[in-house]
Amino acid sequence: MFSGIIEALGTVRARTPGRIEIVPRVPFANLEVGESIAVNGACLTVASVSGEGFAADVMPETWHRTTLGELTEGATVNLERALRLGDRVGGHMMSGHVDATGIVTALREDANARWVTIATPDDLIDLVAEKGCVAVDGISLTVVDVFESAFTVSLIPVTLAATVAGAWRVATNVNLEVDLIARYVARTLSTREQSAVFATSAQQ
C-alpha cells in the first residue's frame, strides 16, 4: 500500500522490454530485493539492487496499462516506497494498481497554484468525485471539479517542485488510480444490480 506522498524523484538508467532500472535522486536506505516501490504510481517489485539504484521486472500488462512504456533513458519519475504499519498516511490509501491513463488537456496559473485538467476514460470518470481523492502519476491529489469526461486538480508549489507534476504539459499522458473505496462501492452496487436482475428473471 502507498499514500501518494512522493518520497523522491528518480532517473531511469535503462529500460528493456521486460525490465526498468532506476536511480533515486535521494538514496533509499536499506533497499531490499522483494520490496515494493511505486514508480509514477505503478507498484513494482525490486528485482535487484545495484549501488544506489534498483531494477524491477515489468510485465506486459503493466506496460500496456500505464505510461511506463513511454519512459526513456534519463526520464524523471516519482518514487514512493511501500508503507509500513505505523507510518503516517499524509495522502490517501493507494494500491499502486493503475486503473488507466489520462491526458492533460489544460493548464492554468492561479496565484500560487496551477490548475490541471485531465481527460479521463469514460469507464473511470464515474469513480472520480468532487473533493474526493485521486492518484495521478502516484501523487495523492484532491479533485476540484468533475466533468463529463475530465476532472481538475489544483497543485501547490511544493507538489510542482517535488514531483513530475511540475513537468506536465498539455498532451502529457499520466497514470490514474481512483480511490479504493469508490472502486469497491461501485463493484458492490454493480454486483447487487446484476443479482436483482437475475432474481427478477428467475421469477418470471
C-alpha positions as a Markdown table, in Angstrom:
| # | Residue | x | y | z |
|---|---|---|---|---|
| 1 | Met | 0.0 | 0.0 | 0.0 |
| 2 | Phe | 1.0 | 3.6 | -0.6 |
| 3 | Ser | -0.2 | 7.0 | 0.4 |
| 4 | Gly | 0.6 | 9.2 | -2.6 |
| 5 | Ile | 3.3 | 11.3 | -0.8 |
| 6 | Ile | 6.2 | 11.2 | -3.2 |
| 7 | Glu | 9.5 | 10.4 | -1.4 |
| 8 | Ala | 11.9 | 11.1 | -4.1 |
| 9 | Leu | 12.4 | 11.7 | -7.8 |
| 10 | Gly | 14.3 | 9.1 | -9.7 |
| 11 | Thr | 16.1 | 8.9 | -13.1 |
| 12 | Val | 15.6 | 6.0 | -15.5 |
| 13 | Arg | 19.0 | 4.5 | -16.0 |
| 14 | Ala | 17.9 | 1.8 | -18.5 |
| 15 | Arg | 14.8 | 0.2 | -19.9 |
| 16 | Thr | 14.3 | -3.0 | -21.8 |
| 17 | Pro | 11.1 | -4.7 | -22.8 |
| 18 | Gly | 10.9 | -6.6 | -19.5 |
| 19 | Arg | 12.8 | -4.5 | -17.1 |
| 20 | Ile | 13.4 | -1.0 | -15.9 |
| 21 | Glu | 16.4 | 0.4 | -13.9 |
| 22 | Ile | 16.0 | 3.5 | -11.8 |
| 23 | Val | 18.3 | 5.6 | -9.6 |
| 24 | Pro | 16.6 | 7.6 | -6.8 |
| 25 | Arg | 18.0 | 11.1 | -6.6 |
| 26 | Val | 17.8 | 10.8 | -2.8 |
| 27 | Pro | 19.3 | 7.4 | -1.9 |
| 28 | Phe | 16.9 | 4.9 | -0.3 |
| 29 | Ala | 18.4 | 3.4 | 2.8 |
| 30 | Asn | 18.3 | -0.4 | 3.2 |
| 31 | Leu | 16.6 | -1.1 | -0.1 |
| 32 | Glu | 15.9 | -4.8 | -0.4 |
| 33 | Val | 15.0 | -7.2 | -3.1 |
| 34 | Gly | 11.3 | -8.1 | -3.0 |
| 35 | Glu | 10.0 | -4.8 | -1.6 |
| 36 | Ser | 7.5 | -2.7 | -3.4 |
| 37 | Ile | 8.1 | 0.8 | -4.9 |
| 38 | Ala | 5.5 | 2.9 | -6.8 |
| 39 | Val | 7.0 | 4.3 | -9.9 |
| 40 | Asn | 4.8 | 7.1 | -11.2 |
| 41 | Gly | 2.1 | 5.3 | -9.3 |
| 42 | Ala | 2.6 | 1.8 | -10.6 |
| 43 | Cys | 3.6 | -0.7 | -8.0 |
| 44 | Leu | 6.8 | -2.6 | -9.0 |
| 45 | Thr | 8.8 | -5.2 | -7.1 |
| 46 | Val | 12.5 | -4.6 | -6.6 |
| 47 | Ala | 14.3 | -7.4 | -8.5 |
| 48 | Ser | 17.8 | -6.3 | -7.9 |
| 49 | Val | 19.8 | -3.6 | -6.1 |
| 50 | Ser | 22.9 | -2.1 | -7.6 |
| 51 | Gly | 24.7 | 0.8 | -5.9 |
| 52 | Glu | 22.2 | 3.5 | -5.3 |
| 53 | Gly | 19.8 | 2.2 | -7.9 |
| 54 | Phe | 17.4 | -0.7 | -8.4 |
| 55 | Ala | 15.9 | -2.8 | -11.2 |
| 56 | Ala | 12.3 | -4.0 | -11.4 |
| 57 | Asp | 10.6 | -6.5 | -13.8 |
| 58 | Val | 7.7 | -5.1 | -15.7 |
| 59 | Met | 5.2 | -7.5 | -17.2 |
| 60 | Pro | 3.2 | -6.7 | -20.5 |
| 61 | Glu | 0.0 | -5.8 | -18.6 |
| 62 | Thr | 1.9 | -3.0 | -16.8 |
| 63 | Trp | 3.5 | -1.7 | -20.0 |
| 64 | His | 0.0 | -1.7 | -21.6 |
| 65 | Arg | -2.0 | -0.1 | -18.8 |
| 66 | Thr | 0.5 | 2.5 | -17.6 |
| 67 | Thr | 2.7 | 5.2 | -19.1 |
| 68 | Leu | 5.9 | 3.3 | -18.1 |
| 69 | Gly | 6.2 | 2.1 | -21.7 |
| 70 | Glu | 6.8 | 5.7 | -22.7 |
| 71 | Leu | 9.8 | 6.2 | -20.4 |
| 72 | Thr | 13.2 | 6.6 | -22.0 |
| 73 | Glu | 16.7 | 6.6 | -20.5 |
| 74 | Gly | 17.1 | 9.8 | -18.5 |
| 75 | Ala | 13.4 | 10.3 | -17.8 |
| 76 | Thr | 12.3 | 11.5 | -14.4 |
| 77 | Val | 9.9 | 9.5 | -12.3 |
| 78 | Asn | 8.0 | 9.8 | -9.0 |
| 79 | Leu | 9.1 | 7.2 | -6.4 |
| 80 | Glu | 7.4 | 6.1 | -3.2 |
| 81 | Arg | 8.3 | 3.0 | -1.1 |
| 82 | Ala | 5.5 | 0.9 | 0.3 |
| 83 | Leu | 4.0 | 2.0 | 3.7 |
| 84 | Arg | 4.9 | 0.3 | 6.9 |
| 85 | Leu | 2.5 | -0.3 | 9.7 |
| 86 | Gly | 2.5 | 2.7 | 11.9 |
| 87 | Asp | 3.5 | 5.2 | 9.1 |
| 88 | Arg | 1.7 | 8.4 | 8.8 |
| 89 | Val | -0.7 | 8.5 | 5.8 |
| 90 | Gly | -0.4 | 12.0 | 4.6 |
| 91 | Gly | -2.3 | 11.4 | 1.3 |
| 92 | His | -4.8 | 8.5 | 0.9 |
| 93 | Met | -4.6 | 4.8 | 0.8 |
| 94 | Met | -3.5 | 3.6 | -2.7 |
| 95 | Ser | -2.7 | 0.1 | -4.0 |
| 96 | Gly | -0.3 | 1.1 | -6.8 |
| 97 | His | -2.6 | -0.7 | -9.3 |
| 98 | Val | -3.1 | 1.9 | -12.1 |
| 99 | Asp | -6.6 | 1.8 | -13.5 |
| 100 | Ala | -5.9 | 3.7 | -16.7 |
| 101 | Thr | -4.1 | 6.6 | -18.3 |
| 102 | Gly | -5.4 | 10.1 | -18.7 |
| 103 | Ile | -4.3 | 13.1 | -20.8 |
| 104 | Val | -3.5 | 16.6 | -19.5 |
| 105 | Thr | -5.7 | 18.9 | -21.6 |
| 106 | Ala | -5.3 | 22.3 | -20.0 |
| 107 | Leu | -3.1 | 24.2 | -17.5 |
| 108 | Arg | -4.0 | 27.4 | -15.8 |
| 109 | Glu | -2.0 | 29.5 | -13.3 |
| 110 | Asp | -3.9 | 30.8 | -10.3 |
| 111 | Ala | -1.8 | 32.9 | -7.9 |
| 112 | Asn | 0.5 | 30.3 | -6.2 |
| 113 | Ala | -1.4 | 27.3 | -7.7 |
| 114 | Arg | -1.6 | 25.6 | -11.0 |
| 115 | Trp | -4.9 | 24.1 | -12.2 |
| 116 | Val | -4.6 | 21.0 | -14.3 |
| 117 | Thr | -7.4 | 19.4 | -16.3 |
| 118 | Ile | -7.1 | 15.7 | -17.1 |
| 119 | Ala | -9.2 | 13.9 | -19.7 |
| 120 | Thr | -10.3 | 10.5 | -18.2 |
| 121 | Pro | -11.7 | 7.3 | -19.8 |
| 122 | Asp | -15.5 | 7.1 | -19.7 |
| 123 | Asp | -15.5 | 3.9 | -17.7 |
| 124 | Leu | -13.4 | 5.6 | -15.0 |
| 125 | Ile | -14.8 | 9.1 | -14.7 |
| 126 | Asp | -17.9 | 8.0 | -12.7 |
| 127 | Leu | -15.5 | 6.8 | -9.9 |
| 128 | Val | -14.0 | 10.3 | -9.6 |
| 129 | Ala | -15.8 | 12.6 | -7.1 |
| 130 | Glu | -15.5 | 16.3 | -6.4 |
| 131 | Lys | -13.4 | 16.9 | -3.3 |
| 132 | Gly | -12.5 | 13.2 | -3.3 |
| 133 | Cys | -9.1 | 11.7 | -3.8 |
| 134 | Val | -7.3 | 10.5 | -6.9 |
| 135 | Ala | -3.8 | 9.4 | -7.7 |
| 136 | Val | -2.1 | 11.0 | -10.7 |
| 137 | Asp | 1.3 | 9.6 | -11.5 |
| 138 | Gly | 1.3 | 8.3 | -7.9 |
| 139 | Ile | 0.6 | 11.7 | -6.4 |
| 140 | Ser | -2.3 | 11.9 | -3.9 |
| 141 | Leu | -4.4 | 14.8 | -5.1 |
| 142 | Thr | -7.8 | 16.3 | -4.2 |
| 143 | Val | -10.3 | 16.6 | -7.1 |
| 144 | Val | -11.6 | 20.1 | -7.6 |
| 145 | Asp | -14.2 | 19.7 | -10.4 |
| 146 | Val | -15.6 | 16.7 | -12.3 |
| 147 | Phe | -16.9 | 17.0 | -15.8 |
| 148 | Glu | -18.4 | 14.5 | -18.3 |
| 149 | Ser | -15.0 | 13.1 | -19.3 |
| 150 | Ala | -12.4 | 15.0 | -17.3 |
| 151 | Phe | -11.6 | 16.3 | -13.9 |
| 152 | Thr | -9.4 | 19.1 | -12.5 |
| 153 | Val | -6.9 | 19.3 | -9.7 |
| 154 | Ser | -5.0 | 22.3 | -8.2 |
| 155 | Leu | -1.3 | 21.9 | -7.5 |
| 156 | Ile | 0.6 | 23.8 | -4.8 |
| 157 | Pro | 4.3 | 24.9 | -5.3 |
| 158 | Val | 5.6 | 22.0 | -3.2 |
| 159 | Thr | 4.0 | 19.5 | -5.4 |
| 160 | Leu | 5.2 | 21.2 | -8.5 |
| 161 | Ala | 8.8 | 21.3 | -7.3 |
| 162 | Ala | 9.0 | 17.8 | -5.7 |
| 163 | Thr | 7.2 | 15.7 | -8.3 |
| 164 | Val | 6.9 | 15.2 | -12.0 |
| 165 | Ala | 3.8 | 17.3 | -12.0 |
| 166 | Gly | 5.9 | 20.3 | -12.5 |
| 167 | Ala | 6.8 | 19.0 | -15.9 |
| 168 | Trp | 3.3 | 18.2 | -17.0 |
| 169 | Arg | 2.3 | 19.9 | -20.2 |
| 170 | Val | -0.8 | 19.8 | -22.5 |
| 171 | Ala | -0.9 | 16.3 | -24.1 |
| 172 | Thr | 1.2 | 14.7 | -21.3 |
| 173 | Asn | -0.1 | 11.1 | -20.5 |
| 174 | Val | -0.5 | 10.4 | -16.8 |
| 175 | Asn | -1.2 | 7.3 | -14.7 |
| 176 | Leu | -4.6 | 7.3 | -12.9 |
| 177 | Glu | -5.7 | 5.3 | -9.8 |
| 178 | Val | -9.1 | 6.1 | -8.5 |
| 179 | Asp | -10.0 | 6.0 | -4.8 |
| 180 | Leu | -10.1 | 2.4 | -3.5 |
| 181 | Ile | -13.4 | 2.9 | -1.6 |
| 182 | Ala | -15.1 | 4.3 | -4.8 |
| 183 | Arg | -13.9 | 1.3 | -6.8 |
| 184 | Tyr | -15.3 | -1.3 | -4.3 |
| 185 | Val | -18.5 | 0.6 | -3.7 |
| 186 | Ala | -19.1 | 0.6 | -7.5 |
| 187 | Arg | -18.3 | -3.1 | -7.8 |
| 188 | Thr | -20.6 | -4.0 | -4.9 |
| 189 | Leu | -23.5 | -1.9 | -6.4 |
| 190 | Ser | -22.9 | -3.5 | -9.8 |
| 191 | Thr | -23.0 | -7.0 | -8.3 |
| 192 | Arg | -26.2 | -6.3 | -6.4 |
| 193 | Glu | -27.9 | -4.9 | -9.6 |
| 194 | Gln | -26.9 | -8.0 | -11.5 |
| 195 | Ser | -28.2 | -10.2 | -8.7 |
| 196 | Ala | -31.5 | -8.3 | -8.7 |
| 197 | Val | -31.9 | -8.6 | -12.5 |
| 198 | Phe | -31.2 | -12.4 | -12.2 |
| 199 | Ala | -33.7 | -12.9 | -9.4 |
| 200 | Thr | -36.4 | -11.0 | -11.3 |
| 201 | Ser | -35.8 | -13.0 | -14.5 |
| 202 | Ala | -35.9 | -16.3 | -12.5 |
| 203 | Gln | -39.3 | -15.3 | -11.1 |
| 204 | Gln | -40.8 | -14.7 | -14.5 |
